[in-house]
């Protein structure tokens, strides 16, 4: 019986390559696990952040509401200063949801949407609010939630209050 080199028989060469590839894939260990561990923001920390945010704005003369959501955008804490308008609650929560969902500051998202017609379509997503005042809460590089602020006379001022509050709890986010 005469043997034929693989190069002379393309079908045989392809079958051999496929078999070798299948064996190589089987030999590699699984890189993923079916369950993941994620850090979640506690109710206590969410209340601390919301309170510190309202306090930071009040110190600057702004009566606001502050909402803190978890990594999935679910509400964990909501506080409203005594003189803050009723609309500030919905605004704060929508900004927090938007920031957690996009893992970005809503002020930067708003500015990007104003310059980029494709990003402008984000305003059509249910629950998204592209106004300044939403800031992600990070533990290292991981986003574990977001804080949203509504009621100061400008989104940049809302954002400043959120950043000041997060600076106060920075050591708890390690």
WOCORWO-V436601 format. One record per residue. N is the residue number from 0. RES is the residue in one letter. PHI is phi in whole degrees, -180 to 180 (999 if undefined). OMEGA is omega in whole degrees, -180 to 180 (NA if undefined). D_LAST is the distance of its C-alpha to the last C-alpha in Angstrom with 2 decimals. Layout:
N&RES&PHI&OMEGA&D_LAST  N&RES&PHI&OMEGA&D_LAST
This chain:
0&X&999&-176&71.00  1&X&-90&178&69.65  2&X&-92&-178&65.86  3&X&-112&176&64.27  4&X&-63&-179&61.38  5&X&-58&-178&58.26  6&X&-63&-179&58.67  7&X&-79&-178&62.10  8&X&-126&-176&60.80  9&X&-58&-180&57.95  10&X&-64&179&57.45  11&X&-66&180&57.01  12&X&-63&179&54.61  13&X&-67&179&52.41  14&X&-65&179&52.50  15&X&-64&179&51.57  16&X&-65&179&48.63  17&X&-64&179&47.39  18&X&-64&179&47.72  19&X&-64&179&45.85  20&X&-65&179&42.99  21&X&-63&178&42.83  22&X&-66&180&42.73  23&X&-64&179&39.95  24&X&-65&-180&37.79  25&X&-67&-177&38.51  26&X&-76&-178&37.64  27&X&-80&178&34.10  28&X&-70&178&31.39  29&X&-64&-179&29.60  30&X&-95&-177&26.43  31&X&-117&175&25.13  32&X&-116&-177&24.58  33&X&-71&-180&25.93  34&X&-120&179&22.86  35&X&-119&174&19.24  36&X&-109&180&16.08  37&X&-127&175&13.83  38&X&-80&179&10.85  39&X&-120&177&12.41  40&X&-78&-179&11.80  41&X&-79&177&13.54  42&X&-63&180&16.67  43&X&-60&180&15.64  44&X&-67&178&12.62  45&X&-60&178&15.02  46&X&-67&177&17.65  47&X&-61&-179&15.67  48&X&-66&180&14.95  49&X&-62&180&18.60  50&X&-64&179&19.99  51&X&-66&179&18.27  52&X&-68&179&19.49  53&X&-61&-180&23.00  54&X&-63&180&23.07  55&X&-62&179&22.15  56&X&-71&178&24.98  57&X&-60&178&27.36  58&X&-62&178&26.94  59&X&-100&177&28.32  60&X&85&-178&31.07  61&X&-115&176&29.80  62&X&-89&-173&29.98  63&X&-132&167&27.60  64&X&-113&178&26.04  65&X&-130&177&22.37  66&X&-119&175&21.31  67&X&-122&179&17.96  68&X&-119&176&18.16  69&X&-83&-176&16.23  70&X&-60&-180&15.89  71&X&-93&179&19.64  72&X&88&179&20.67  73&X&-84&-177&21.66  74&X&-62&175&21.75  75&X&-114&-179&19.46  76&X&-152&180&20.44  77&X&-146&179&23.23  78&X&-132&180&24.46  79&X&-132&177&27.48  80&X&-63&-176&28.76  81&X&-54&-176&32.28  82&X&-98&-179&34.08  83&X&-74&180&32.14  84&X&-68&-178&34.40  85&X&-64&180&34.32  86&X&-68&-176&33.56  87&X&-67&179&30.16  88&X&-65&-180&28.78  89&X&-66&180&29.69  90&X&-63&-179&28.62  91&X&-62&-178&25.10  92&X&-66&180&24.67  93&X&-66&178&26.20  94&X&-66&179&24.01  95&X&-64&178&20.81  96&X&-59&-179&22.37  97&X&-61&-179&23.42  98&X&-66&179&20.07  99&X&-66&-178&18.30  100&X&-65&-177&21.29  101&X&-90&-178&21.52  102&X&56&-177&17.83  103&X&-150&174&19.17  104&X&-71&-178&20.10  105&X&-71&177&23.40  106&X&-64&178&25.03  107&X&-66&178&24.78  108&X&-64&180&26.03  109&X&-62&-180&28.90  110&X&-63&178&29.89  111&X&-66&-180&29.87  112&X&-65&178&32.01  113&X&-71&-178&34.46  114&X&-95&-171&35.01  115&X&-121&-178&34.92  116&X&-56&179&37.42  117&X&-68&179&35.72  118&X&-72&179&32.42  119&X&-62&179&34.51  120&X&-69&178&35.11  121&X&-60&-180&31.59  122&X&-65&-179&33.07  123&X&-90&177&35.06  124&X&-77&180&32.17  125&X&-58&178&32.19  126&X&88&-180&29.47  127&X&-80&175&28.45  128&X&-135&-177&28.75  129&X&-93&172&28.64  130&X&-132&179&28.33  131&X&-61&177&25.73  132&X&128&176&23.14  133&X&-107&-176&20.78  134&X&-134&177&17.27  135&X&-66&173&14.67  136&X&-101&-177&11.30  137&X&-113&169&8.82  138&X&-111&-170&5.49  139&X&69&178&6.27  140&X&-95&-175&9.97  141&X&-94&175&10.20  142&X&-82&-179&11.82  143&X&-109&180&11.28  144&X&169&177&13.86  145&X&-158&174&15.65  146&X&-118&177&17.29  147&X&-124&-178&20.97  148&X&-129&176&23.24  149&X&-138&174&27.02  150&X&131&177&29.71  151&X&-74&-179&29.37  152&X&-78&178&32.28  153&X&146&-179&30.51  154&X&-61&179&27.52  155&X&-66&177&26.25  156&X&-75&174&26.17  157&X&-57&-179&24.38  158&X&-62&179&21.65  159&X&-60&179&21.47  160&X&-66&179&20.87  161&X&-64&-180&18.01  162&X&-64&178&16.33  163&X&-62&179&17.04  164&X&-66&180&15.49  165&X&-66&176&12.19  166&X&-63&-179&12.27  167&X&-68&-177&12.82  168&X&-108&-175&9.75  169&X&-51&-178&7.33  170&X&-66&179&5.97  171&X&-81&-176&5.73  172&X&-102&-179&3.80  173&X&-93&NA&0.00
